[in-house]
C-alpha cells in the first residue's frame, strides 16, 4: 500500500472540493494502492470555542473576496452534483479533529470526515456541538456513548494540538495538503484526473 496523508479541515471549502475529487478518482480506480490517513489542520485555529457568524467571519478574513470565493465554491460544488446549505456559524473544529483522531483508531476516518463535511456544508449543523459529533460518529459505526464521554473530557486535546503544530513546523501551510508516500506534496483541491493519473503511475511502477 501507498500512504496518502491528508491535512485538512471539514470547514475548509477547498478541503470539501478536494475530498470530492479524490473520492471520485478512487471510486473509478477500485484497486487503488492508497492507505488514506487524515490529519488535523485547522483553517482557523484562533476561532473562539463558541464559533463566530460565518458571513461576518468571511468579511473579516477575506473582505470582498469572501463573497467571490463562496460563489466559486457554490458553482464548483453544483457542477459536482452537490447543493450547499452551510452552517450559519463558523465553528472551532478542535473537537471535530479529536473525533477524527479517535476515528483513526477504528479505521473510520473517511466515513467520519464525510459526515462532518456533510453536516457542516449541506445540513447546516454545528460540528462543534457534542451531540452532533456523537451522531456523526454513530453513523460512521463508532460508539456514540464512548465518543460523548471522551468529548466531555480533555482526552487527546493536547495530542491533536501537537499533531497540528508538527504539521505546521514541517512547512504545511495550505489546507488541504496531500502527502503521497511520505515524499510528494500536493496542495489544494486537485481534479479527479490528477489522482487517476497518480494511481495509474503507481500501478505501472509496481
C-alpha positions in Angstrom: 0.0 0.0 0.0 1.0 3.6 -0.6 0.4 6.2 2.2 -1.8 9.1 1.4 -1.7 11.6 4.3 -4.3 14.4 4.1 -4.1 17.5 6.2 -7.5 19.1 6.0 -10.3 20.7 8.0 -14.0 19.9 7.5 -15.0 23.6 7.3 -12.4 24.4 4.7 -14.2 24.8 1.3 -11.3 23.5 -0.7 -10.9 20.5 1.6 -14.5 19.7 0.7 -13.9 20.0 -3.0 -10.5 18.2 -2.7 -12.2 15.3 -1.0 -15.0 15.1 -3.6 -12.4 15.0 -6.4 -10.3 12.4 -4.6 -13.3 10.2 -3.8 -14.4 10.4 -7.5 -11.0 9.3 -8.6 -10.7 6.4 -6.1 -14.2 5.2 -7.0 -13.0 5.0 -10.6 -9.9 3.0 -9.5 -11.3 0.5 -7.0 -7.9 -1.3 -6.9 -6.0 1.9 -6.0 -3.0 1.4 -3.7 -3.7 4.3 -1.2 -4.0 3.8 2.5 -5.6 7.1 3.4 -4.9 8.9 6.7 -6.4 12.2 7.8 -4.5 14.7 9.9 -5.6 17.8 11.8 -5.0 21.1 10.2 -7.5 23.8 11.3 -8.3 26.5 8.8 -9.0 29.0 11.6 -7.4 27.7 14.9 -8.0 31.1 16.5 -11.8 30.9 16.4 -13.5 31.1 19.8 -14.9 27.9 21.2 -18.4 29.1 20.7 -17.7 29.9 17.0 -18.5 33.0 15.0 -21.0 34.2 12.5 -19.9 32.7 9.1 -20.7 35.8 7.0 -19.1 38.1 9.4 -16.1 35.8 9.6 -15.7 35.7 5.8 -15.9 39.5 5.6 -13.3 39.9 8.4 -10.8 37.4 6.9 -11.3 37.8 3.2 -13.1 41.1 2.7 -15.0 41.4 -0.6 -13.1 38.4 -1.8 -15.2 36.2 0.6 -18.3 36.6 -1.5 -16.5 35.7 -4.7 -14.9 32.7 -3.1 -18.3 31.4 -1.9 -19.7 32.0 -5.4 -17.0 29.9 -6.9 -17.4 27.2 -4.3 -21.2 27.0 -4.9 -20.6 26.8 -8.7 -17.9 24.1 -8.4 -20.0 22.1 -5.9 -23.1 22.3 -8.1 -21.0 21.1 -11.1 -20.2 18.0 -9.0 -23.8 17.5 -8.0 -23.5 18.9 -4.5 -26.0 21.6 -3.3 -24.6 23.6 -0.4 -26.5 24.7 2.7 -23.7 25.7 5.1 -24.0 26.2 8.8 -24.7 29.8 9.9 -21.7 29.8 12.3 -18.1 29.1 11.6 -17.2 26.6 14.4 -13.9 25.9 16.2 -13.1 22.4 14.9 -10.8 21.2 17.6 -13.4 18.7 18.9 -14.2 17.6 15.3 -10.5 16.8 14.9 -10.4 14.9 18.3 -13.2 12.8 16.8 -11.2 12.3 13.7 -8.3 11.2 15.9 -10.4 8.5 17.5 -11.9 7.5 14.2 -8.3 6.8 13.0 -8.1 4.1 15.8 -11.2 2.4 14.3 -10.4 2.8 10.6 -13.4 5.1 10.3 -11.7 8.4 9.4 -13.0 8.8 5.8 -16.6 8.0 6.9 -16.3 10.5 9.8 -14.8 13.2 7.6 -17.6 12.7 5.1 -20.1 13.0 7.9 -18.5 16.2 9.2 -18.4 17.8 5.8 -22.0 16.8 5.0 -23.2 18.2 8.4 -21.4 21.5 8.0 -21.8 22.2 4.3 -25.1 20.5 3.4 -27.2 20.2 6.6 -26.3 23.5 8.3 -25.4 21.6 11.5 -22.9 22.8 14.2 -20.0 20.4 14.2 -18.6 21.9 17.4 -21.7 20.6 19.2 -21.0 17.4 21.0 -24.4 15.9 20.3 -23.9 16.4 16.6 -20.4 14.9 16.8 -21.8 11.9 18.6 -24.4 11.4 15.9 -21.8 11.7 13.2 -19.6 9.1 15.0 -22.5 6.7 15.4 -23.4 7.0 11.7 -19.8 6.1 10.9 -20.1 2.9 13.1 -18.4 4.3 16.2 -19.7 4.0 19.8 -21.8 7.2 20.3 -21.7 7.0 24.1 -18.0 6.4 24.3 -17.4 9.4 22.0 -19.6 11.6 24.1 -17.7 10.6 27.2 -14.4 11.4 25.6 -15.7 14.7 24.2 -16.8 15.7 27.7 -13.2 15.3 28.9 -9.9 16.7 27.7 -8.9 13.4 26.1 -6.4 13.9 23.3 -6.9 17.6 23.1 -3.1 18.1 23.5 -2.4 15.3 21.1 -4.4 17.0 18.3 -2.8 20.3 19.0 0.6 18.8 19.0 -0.1 17.0 15.7 -1.3 20.2 14.1 1.7 22.1 15.4 4.0 19.4 14.0 2.4 19.7 10.6 3.0 23.5 10.5 6.6 23.0 11.7 7.1 20.6 8.7 6.1 23.5 6.4 2.5 22.7 5.7 0.6 25.9 5.2 -2.2 25.1 2.8 -5.4 23.3 3.6 -5.8 20.7 2.1 -2.3 19.3 1.6 -1.8 15.7 0.4 1.4 13.9 1.0 1.9 10.9 -1.3 4.2 8.1 0.0 5.7 10.4 2.6 7.6 12.1 -0.2 5.5 14.1 -2.6 3.3 17.1 -1.5 0.2 18.1 -3.5 -1.6 21.2 -2.3 -5.1 22.5 -2.8 -8.2 20.9 -4.3 -6.9 18.8 -7.3 -9.1 17.4 -10.1 -10.0 13.7 -10.1 -8.0 13.3 -13.3 -4.8 14.1 -11.4 -5.4 11.4 -8.8 -6.3 8.9 -11.5 -3.0 9.6 -13.2 -1.2 9.2 -9.9 -2.9 5.9 -9.3 -2.1 4.7 -12.8 1.6 5.8 -12.5 2.0 3.9 -9.2 0.3 0.8 -10.8 2.7 1.0 -13.8 5.7 1.1 -11.5 4.5 -1.9 -9.4 
